[in-house]
Amino acid sequence: MKVGIVGYARSGKTTLFNALTGAHAAVGAYGAREANIAVIKVPDERVDKLAEIFQPKKKTYAEIEFIDIAPNETAGEQKALDNSALTALKNAEALVHVVRAFESESVIHPMDSVNPVRDAANMDDELKLSDLIILEKRIERMEKENRKDLEFELIKRCQAHLESGQPLRTLELTPRESTMLAGYTFLSQKSMMLVANYGEADIGKEDPGGLKAFAAENHLTLISLCGSMEMEIAQLAEEERAEFRESLGLGEESKTQFIHAAYDMLGLMSFLTAGAPEVRAWTIRKNTHAVDAAGVIHSDLARGFIRAEVVNYKDFMEAGSMAKAKEHGKVRLEGKDYIVQDGDMLLIRFNV
């Protein structure tokens, strides 16, 4: 999963990037043109416990790649995204908008005042405008070709939706229509999370950025955290972090909080494979069929799919071994159309 981190200058984007990844990217490097990129492993207790049982040569966690988009190089413009940033975001599966909710006399906001709702709305407008420009060019080309097919009707509907002020993620689409739009990689169609980056003085407040209502109205996931404090904690030894968080009343670790919110926002879950070579977590969307889950492992497994041997992790752990799970009737053979459940352990039977 690739996640693009965006935000206005001095909002704390890179601070959040460091907090989530444990990286040491330079904070406040406004002139830098390279995006910061880091990959984190998604903690999964199930992988750890299965590795204790199977003693594999390696264990592999699901991963999230974060891209901290480089700041807008056009000085003086109150924009977050230039053309290079918009291009970089095309490959992201989800966007995270870091919204400044902290006051600081030494860190001047590019719009001279801290207003989280305004910034969140402006970012949404930037994404919608980017999509609208793409649509207008496409419509103009299709009209010259005198095309009046289903795709033309669909993108005209998208254009009208954007012009009404709504992002494309709120437009209801059939599966076929979603497939037709996939190649456009519209930014306002991507799932987006708001992260209210508040100051230390607001620790413990219920809605420190005042974004709760805005997020609900605009179908956005919202989490709130103190970026500067989270970055400091991320640099501590792992055994010290929980105690420090508890002393400050910060609750769940920011990385864990973010991962849970991201998986929920994108409708993701994990299934597992386990054996002597490797114990691994694989990320898929909810309601994925067994044959498609097999394809995530390797295309040959989907092409030659026969059956999936399935046992849920909880049932396996209660039994203690695969042999016992089979004795208890917890291991099933499922076909292509079986919908994989979170925590399912799969062994794919195939023939190519």
JOKAZI-V735945 format. One record per residue. N is the residue number from 1. RES is the residue in one small letter. PHI is phi in degrees with one decimal (* if undefined). PSI is psi in whole degrees, -180 to 180 (* if undefined). NEAR is the number of other ideal C-beta (glycine too) atoms within 10 Angstrom. Layout:
N:RES:PHI:PSI:NEAR
N:RES:PHI:PSI:NEAR
This chain:
1:m:*:129:17
2:k:-107.4:130:15
3:v:-122.3:124:22
4:g:-94.0:127:24
5:i:-99.7:121:24
6:v:-125.2:167:26
7:g:163.6:164:25
8:y:-76.0:160:24
9:a:-53.5:139:19
10:r:64.5:29:17
11:s:-91.6:-18:29
12:g:102.7:24:28
13:k:-58.4:-52:28
14:t:-70.4:-31:24
15:t:-60.4:-46:24
16:l:-64.7:-42:25
17:f:-55.1:-46:26
18:n:-65.7:-39:25
19:a:-65.1:-39:27
20:l:-77.5:-33:28
21:t:-106.7:-15:20
22:g:75.4:12:14
23:a:-75.1:174:17
24:h:-125.8:42:11
25:a:-63.9:145:18
26:a:-64.6:128:10
27:v:-90.8:135:15
28:g:84.1:15:12
29:a:-85.1:71:13
30:y:-65.5:-25:12
31:g:-86.0:-7:9
32:a:-68.5:142:15
33:r:-109.8:-12:9
34:e:-88.2:135:9
35:a:-72.4:148:19
36:n:-85.6:133:21
37:i:-129.6:133:15
38:a:-150.7:153:16
39:v:-118.2:133:10
40:i:-115.9:150:19
41:k:-89.4:137:13
42:v:-82.2:114:19
43:p:-57.5:135:14
44:d:-148.3:106:20
45:e:-59.8:-29:8
46:r:-64.6:-40:19
47:v:-62.8:-43:22
48:d:-62.3:-45:12
49:k:-71.3:-37:14
50:l:-67.3:-35:24
51:a:-65.3:-34:17
52:e:-64.6:-34:9
53:i:-80.6:-47:14
54:f:-87.0:-18:16
55:q:49.1:57:9
56:p:-75.7:167:18
57:k:-67.9:-30:10
58:k:-153.2:158:9
59:k:-125.3:141:18
60:t:-129.7:125:16
61:y:-93.4:159:17
62:a:-63.5:157:21
63:e:-130.4:152:13
64:i:-125.5:128:23
65:e:-99.8:127:16
66:f:-105.2:135:23
67:i:-120.2:110:22
68:d:-86.8:101:28
69:i:-63.9:134:23
70:a:-60.5:147:20
71:p:-67.1:159:26
72:n:-62.1:124:20
73:e:-83.2:-9:14
74:t:-81.2:96:10
75:a:-61.1:141:8
76:g:91.6:-21:7
77:e:-86.1:134:10
78:q:-87.0:63:14
79:k:-128.9:154:16
80:a:-98.1:-27:23
81:l:-124.1:124:22
82:d:-100.0:-175:15
83:n:-62.4:-38:11
84:s:-66.6:-36:14
85:a:-67.6:-43:21
86:l:-61.2:-39:18
87:t:-66.2:-43:11
88:a:-62.6:-31:17
89:l:-77.4:-15:22
90:k:-58.0:-36:13
91:n:-86.8:-4:11
92:a:-78.5:141:22
93:e:-83.9:-23:15
94:a:-148.5:157:18
95:l:-117.8:144:22
96:v:-122.6:117:29
97:h:-98.4:112:24
98:v:-82.9:116:27
99:v:-106.2:124:29
100:r:-70.3:125:27
101:a:-128.5:14:27
102:f:-110.2:146:23
103:e:-96.1:141:13
104:s:-161.8:121:12
105:e:-68.5:-26:5
106:s:-86.5:-13:4
107:v:-119.9:98:14
108:i:-78.6:131:11
109:h:-72.0:139:18
110:p:-59.6:-20:18
111:m:-107.0:15:14
112:d:69.8:3:8
113:s:-154.8:151:9
114:v:-90.7:117:18
115:n:-148.1:88:16
116:p:-56.7:-42:23
117:v:-64.9:-43:14
118:r:-59.6:-46:13
119:d:-65.1:-40:26
120:a:-63.8:-41:23
121:a:-67.8:-40:12
122:n:-64.4:-40:15
123:m:-63.9:-43:23
124:d:-59.1:-40:22
125:d:-64.6:-39:13
126:e:-61.7:-43:17
127:l:-66.7:-42:26
128:k:-64.9:-41:20
129:l:-64.1:-41:15
130:s:-58.4:-44:20
131:d:-68.0:-39:22
132:l:-64.0:-39:18
133:i:-62.6:-43:11
134:i:-62.0:-44:18
135:l:-64.6:-43:21
136:e:-62.1:-40:13
137:k:-66.4:-41:10
138:r:-66.9:-42:16
139:i:-63.5:-42:16
140:e:-60.7:-43:9
141:r:-65.7:-43:10
142:m:-68.7:-34:16
143:e:-67.5:-36:11
144:k:-65.2:-33:8
145:e:-84.4:-1:8
146:n:58.0:39:7
147:r:-88.9:126:11
148:k:-130.5:40:11
149:d:-87.3:-171:8
150:l:-62.8:-38:10
151:e:-63.6:-41:14
152:f:-61.7:-45:16
153:e:-62.1:-38:11
154:l:-67.9:-45:17
155:i:-72.3:-27:19
156:k:-64.9:-38:14
157:r:-66.3:-39:13
158:c:-63.7:-42:25
159:q:-60.0:-46:17
160:a:-63.2:-38:12
161:h:-64.3:-44:20
162:l:-66.5:-41:22
163:e:-66.4:-21:11
164:s:-81.2:-4:8
165:g:96.7:7:9
166:q:-103.5:138:16
167:p:-71.9:159:22
168:l:-69.7:-19:21
169:r:-67.1:-16:17
170:t:-96.3:1:12
171:l:-85.9:126:19
172:e:-75.1:127:6
173:l:-129.1:147:15
174:t:-78.0:162:9
175:p:-54.0:-39:7
176:r:-65.0:-42:9
177:e:-66.1:-38:17
178:s:-61.4:-40:11
179:t:-64.8:-40:10
180:m:-63.9:-33:15
181:l:-89.2:-11:17
182:a:-55.0:-39:10
183:g:-68.2:-19:7
184:y:-77.7:-22:16
185:t:46.7:52:15
186:f:-62.8:136:23
187:l:-76.3:-37:26
188:s:-76.2:-5:24
189:q:-89.9:-18:20
190:k:-72.3:148:20
191:s:-63.0:140:18
192:m:-135.1:140:25
193:m:-113.5:138:22
194:l:-96.2:133:27
195:v:-117.6:110:30
196:a:-78.8:113:26
197:n:-95.2:96:26
198:y:-98.6:169:26
199:g:-89.7:170:18
200:e:-60.9:-30:10
201:a:-66.0:-19:11
202:d:-101.7:7:16
203:i:-58.1:130:15
204:g:98.5:-13:10
205:k:-75.5:148:12
206:e:-70.8:-43:6
207:d:-136.3:70:16
208:p:-62.6:-24:21
209:g:-96.0:-7:26
210:g:65.2:28:16
211:l:-104.6:-1:24
212:k:-58.2:-48:15
213:a:-67.3:-43:11
214:f:-60.4:-45:19
215:a:-61.9:-43:21
216:a:-64.0:-43:10
217:e:-66.5:-28:8
218:n:-109.2:16:18
219:h:57.8:46:12
220:l:-118.3:142:20
221:t:-77.9:141:17
222:l:-130.4:131:20
223:i:-129.8:153:18
224:s:-124.0:136:21
225:l:-155.2:161:28
226:c:-95.0:98:26
227:g:-56.7:-45:28
228:s:-64.1:-40:20
229:m:-70.4:-40:20
230:e:-63.5:-37:23
231:m:-66.4:-41:22
232:e:-62.8:-42:14
233:i:-65.8:-37:20
234:a:-62.3:-22:19
235:q:-86.0:-10:11
236:l:-76.4:161:13
237:a:-62.8:145:6
238:e:-56.0:-38:7
239:e:-70.4:-15:7
240:e:-92.6:-19:10
241:r:-65.4:-48:15
242:a:-59.9:-45:12
243:e:-63.7:-41:9
244:f:-66.2:-42:13
245:r:-62.9:-42:18
246:e:-63.4:-40:10
247:s:-65.4:-27:8
248:l:-98.0:-5:13
249:g:69.5:36:8
250:l:-89.7:-13:19
251:g:72.0:-146:13
252:e:-61.6:143:12
253:e:-57.3:141:19
254:s:-58.7:-39:23
255:k:-63.8:-44:19
256:t:-65.3:-45:12
257:q:-58.6:-44:18
258:f:-65.5:-46:24
259:i:-60.3:-45:20
260:h:-60.1:-44:12
261:a:-66.8:-40:16
262:a:-66.8:-44:21
263:y:-62.7:-41:19
264:d:-66.7:-43:13
265:m:-62.2:-40:15
266:l:-92.2:-2:19
267:g:66.3:42:12
268:l:-102.2:160:20
269:m:-156.9:178:21
270:s:-127.2:140:21
271:f:-113.1:169:25
272:l:-127.1:149:21
273:t:-125.6:143:20
274:a:-144.9:134:23
275:g:-174.6:-178:13
276:a:-62.7:-38:9
277:p:-69.1:-41:11
278:e:-162.6:144:14
279:v:-110.8:129:27
280:r:-145.7:145:22
281:a:-101.8:134:22
282:w:-118.7:132:18
283:t:-93.6:128:17
284:i:-138.7:168:19
285:r:-81.1:150:12
286:k:-59.3:151:14
287:n:70.2:24:11
288:t:-81.0:135:21
289:h:-77.5:157:19
290:a:-57.7:-40:23
291:v:-64.9:-35:19
292:d:-74.1:-36:16
293:a:-63.4:-39:24
294:a:-61.0:-38:26
295:g:-66.4:-26:18
296:v:-66.0:-36:15
297:i:-70.1:-51:16
298:h:-165.0:141:13
299:s:-60.8:-31:11
300:d:-63.1:-34:14
301:l:-67.1:-35:20
302:a:-75.3:-41:20
303:r:-64.1:-40:13
304:g:-106.7:22:14
305:f:-56.9:130:22
306:i:-112.6:-61:13
307:r:-149.8:161:16
308:a:-115.7:127:25
309:e:-86.4:120:15
310:v:-125.8:133:21
311:v:-142.9:136:23
312:n:-76.0:147:19
313:y:-52.3:-45:21
314:k:-62.0:-43:11
315:d:-65.7:-39:18
316:f:-63.5:-44:24
317:m:-67.6:-36:16
318:e:-65.0:-37:12
319:a:-75.4:-37:18
320:g:96.5:-18:11
321:s:-162.5:164:11
322:m:-67.2:-37:19
323:a:-61.6:-44:10
324:k:-67.3:-39:13
325:a:-61.5:-38:19
326:k:-67.6:-41:14
327:e:-59.6:-37:11
328:h:-84.8:2:13
329:g:74.7:24:9
330:k:-93.2:-11:17
331:v:-99.4:128:20
332:r:-122.0:156:15
333:l:-102.2:124:12
334:e:-121.8:152:16
335:g:-91.6:-172:12
336:k:-57.9:-35:14
337:d:-87.8:1:8
338:y:-60.5:133:19
339:i:-89.8:116:13
340:v:-67.3:137:26
341:q:-103.7:154:14
342:d:-57.7:129:15
343:g:87.1:2:19
344:d:-64.8:137:24
345:m:-100.6:123:21
346:l:-114.9:139:21
347:l:-124.6:114:15
348:i:-89.1:125:22
349:r:-96.2:125:13
350:f:-146.4:167:17
351:n:-149.1:116:8
352:v:-121.9:*:10
